Amino acid sequence: MIDFKTELSRHVEEVELILKEQFPVVNESYSQRVVDAMKYSFFAGGKRLRPMMMLESYRLFCGEREADVKPFMTALEMIHTYSLIHDDLPAMDNDDYRRGRLTNHKQFDEATAILAGDGLLNLAFELVADSMASEENAEMLMRKSKAFRKLSNKAGIYGMIGGQMADIQAEQKTEVTKEELLFIHKNKTAALIQAALTIGAVLAGATEEQVMKMEQIGYNIGVAFQIQDDILDKIGNEELLGKPIGSDEKNQKITYVTLEGLEASDKEQKRLSGEAITLLDTLPGNNEFLSALISSLITRDR
């Protein structure tokens, strides 16, 4: 039985070091402001859940060259960060605080925040392209190509961006069905978690069946994670969250809690998380930390 808090702290530190090592040194005098804005949000801390899951997925399938997964970890976290910067903008959720400090557009300005998000997105794909361009092993290049495809797909119109668009459209409706809401959660939140788990598996050489299992696990985790976000926005602690609660209600946003109620939402979140752990247990390798990480999502308070 592992000491999860100790292990989590160690893993966060490990991921932070990787992200710092992978982030390019950028010195552009005329555009330094946008670089500063990119770093302001990228190095603001956070759970680092997605790159951590990618690394653990890679290790689960006994990947032998961890240098291969590091650019993909950083790229995914850059994409996640850019989405948060844009999500906080007045045209989206109009939030003033994230992770206990001013959002990017409040710290800088709206135009700079938009460009900072764009900069992170482009830098993410540059990192992956550089990794592929320097790859001499044909098998590993094929894996990286497949992983790149998954990253692009899950971050784009068939994933996160598509989910964000559906979310914006839903905010303009007086009624949203459960089916619509699950589509939003699947794409806006779960897509990048699916990317993390499947890319780690692909780069490590997992079979197609194993990759498909990781895709399902990612779906369960992502939807459960978003339901917990909805719950915390209703009954969470503002100090722990680092942002005001009740923003969903203030913005008249229909959430899983709105449709199903707190008790049913909590039950569904636990069911999805439990199924993910059960499926994970069918896979080879040491999944003790990854399993504990998934379990922690059930009881998280931030």
N, C-alpha and C positions, 0 to 999 in steps of 0.2 A: 504494500500500500504506500503510495507516494505522498509526500507532504506537498499538497497542491499549491498552496500559497507560495512556498519557497521555490518550487519548480516554475511556477508562473512568473515570478519575479526574475528568475534566472533566464527564462526564455525571452521575456520582454527586453532585458538588457542585451541578450544576444542579437535579437532582431534589430534593436536600435543601432547597435554597432554596425551591422550589415548595411542598414539604410544609410548611415553616415558615410561608410566606405564607398557605397555605390553612387551616391549623389555626386554628379560631376562638379568640379571646381569651375564656377562660372564668374568671370570678371569682365563685365561689359559696361563700360563707363556710361554710355548713353542710355542703356536700358537696365541699369542696376536696380532701379526702383521695383521693377516687376520681378527681378530675381529675389530681392529682399522679401517681397510679398509672397512669392512661392515658398521660400524657406520658412517664413512666419507661420504658415499653416502646416507645411509638411513636417516640421519639427516641433509641433505644438503638443506632442505626446499622444495620448489615446491608447486604446487597447492593443493596437497592432495585430488585431485578430486575423486579418486576411493573410498577411505575409507569414505569420506564425503558423497558420494552418497549412499553407503551401509547403513550408519547410518540414512540418511534421508529416505531411502526406508523402513527401519525397523520401523521408527517412523510413516511413512505414513500409515502403516498397523497396527498401535497401538500395537507394540511389548511391552511386559510388563517387560522384564528382559534384560536391555541393557548390562549387564555383558556378556550375551551370544554372542552378536554380536562383541564385542571388539577384541577377538582373531582373528576372521575372517577378520575384518578391517585391523589389523596389518599384518596378513598373506598375504592379497592381496597386500598391499603396499610393503611388502618385495619382493614379486614376481615381481611386477612392477619395483622396484628398481634394482633387479638383472638383469632384461631384459635390462635396460638402461646401466648398467655397461658393459654387454656383447655387446650391440649394439654399444657402443663407441669404441670398440677394433679395432685395425688395420685390422683385418680379416673381420670386418663388415663395419661400417661407417667411422672408423678412425678419430674420432673427438677428439680435444684437450681440449675443454671446454664444460661444461654443468652447467646451472644455475649460470653462472658468475664466475666459478672457474674451476681449472684443473679437467679433468675427472679422474676416479679412476686409470687407468693404467698409467697416466702421473704423478699423485701424488705418486703412489707407484711403481708398475711395472706390466707388462702384466700377469705374472704368478699369482701374488697376486690378481689382479683384477678378473681373472678367478675364483680363489678359493673363493674370497669374494662373487661373484655372486652365486656360488654353495652353499656357506654357508648360504646365505639369503634364497635360495630356500628350503633347508633342514630345516632351522629353522622355516620357514613358516608352513610347514606341521607338525612339532613338536608341535607348538603352538595349532594348530587345534586338533591334536591327544590328547593332554593333556586336552583340553576342553571337548572332547568327553569322555575320560576315567573317568573324574570326574563327569559326568552327571548322576544323579540318576532318573530323570523323563523320563519315557519311550517315551512319545510323543516328548519331546524336543530332546532326543537322536536321534529319527528318523529324526527330522528336521535337526539336525546337520549333520547326515549322508548324507542326501540329499544335503545339502549345501556343504559338503566336496566333494561330487561327482561333483557338478557344478564347484567348484574351480579347481579341478584337470583337468576336461575336458576343461575348457576355457583357462587354462594356458598351456595345452599340445599340442600334435600333431593335435588335432581337433580344436585348437584355436590359441593362440599366437605363439607357436613354429611352427605350420604348416604355419601360415601367414608369419613368419620371413623367413622360408625356401623358400616359394614362392617368397618373395621379393628379396632374394639373387639370385634366378634363373632368375627373371625378369631383374635384373641388367646386366645379361650376354646376354640379347637379344637386338636386334636393334629395335624390334617392340613389344609392349605390348598392348593387347586389353583392352577395358574398363571392360570387364567381369573379366579378370585376375586381374586388378587393384582393382576392388571392392572386389574380393575374399581376396586380401592382406589386404585391409582396414578392412574388416569384421573380419578377424581373428587376424591380428597383433595388431590392435588398439581397435576395438569394443568389442572383446571377453572379455577383462578384465572389461570393463564398463558394459557389460551384466552380468558378474559375480557379480559385485558390487550391481547392482539393483535387480537381482534375488535372491541372497543370503540373502540380507536384507529382501526381501519379504517372502522367505521360512522360515527364522528363526522367523519371526513375526506371521506366521500362515496364510499367504495369500492363496487364492484358486488357483487351477491350472490355471484357466483362467486369473487370475490377474498376476500370475507369467509369463505367456506367453506374456501378454501385456508389462510387464516390460522388457522382453527379446527383444521385438520389439523396445521399446523406447531406450534401450541400443544400439541396432544396429544403429538406426538413429543418436543418439548422437555420437557414435564412428566414423562413417563414416564422419559426419559433422565436427567432431573435427580434423580428419586427413586431410580433404580437407582444413580446415583453417590453419593447419600446413604447407601444401604445399603452400598456399597463402602467409603466413608469411615468408617462406623461400625465396620467390621471392621479396616481397616488404616490409618486416618487418624492425623494428628498432633493430640494433645489441645490443644497450645498454639495451633495454627493454628485449630482448630475452635472453641475457646473453651468446650468441654464435654467430659466424659469419653467415650472411645470404649467400645464393647462394651455399650451400654445395650440394644440389640436382643437380644443373647444373654442378658444378665442378666434381661431380662423375658420370655425364651423366646419371642421374637417371630419368626415366620416371615417372611423377606424374600426378595427376588429372589435374593440371594446364597445364602441357605439352600437354595432350590430348585434353582438352576442352577449354583452355584459361582462363584468369582471370575472365572475366565477367560471363561466364557460370558456372565457379567453385563457384563463390560467390553466384550466384542464387541458385545452387543446395544445397549449404551449408545451406542457409536460408530456403529452402523448407524442408529439412530433419529435421532441428531444429524445424520448425513450426509444422510439423506433430507429432514430439515427444511431444510437449507441448499440442497439441490437444488430443492426446491419454492419456496423463497424467491426463487431466481434466476429463476423464471418470471414474477415480478411486476415491474411497472414501478417506477421511482423509484430513488433511491440507497439500496441496502441494505447498503453495505459495513460499517458499524459493527454493524448488527443481525446480519449474517452472522458477523462476528468474535465478537460476544457469544455467539451460539449455540455456536460452535466452542470458546470458552473453557470451556464447561460440561463438555467432554470431559475436560479436564486439571485442573479446579479441585481445590484441596486443602482447601477450607473451605466 
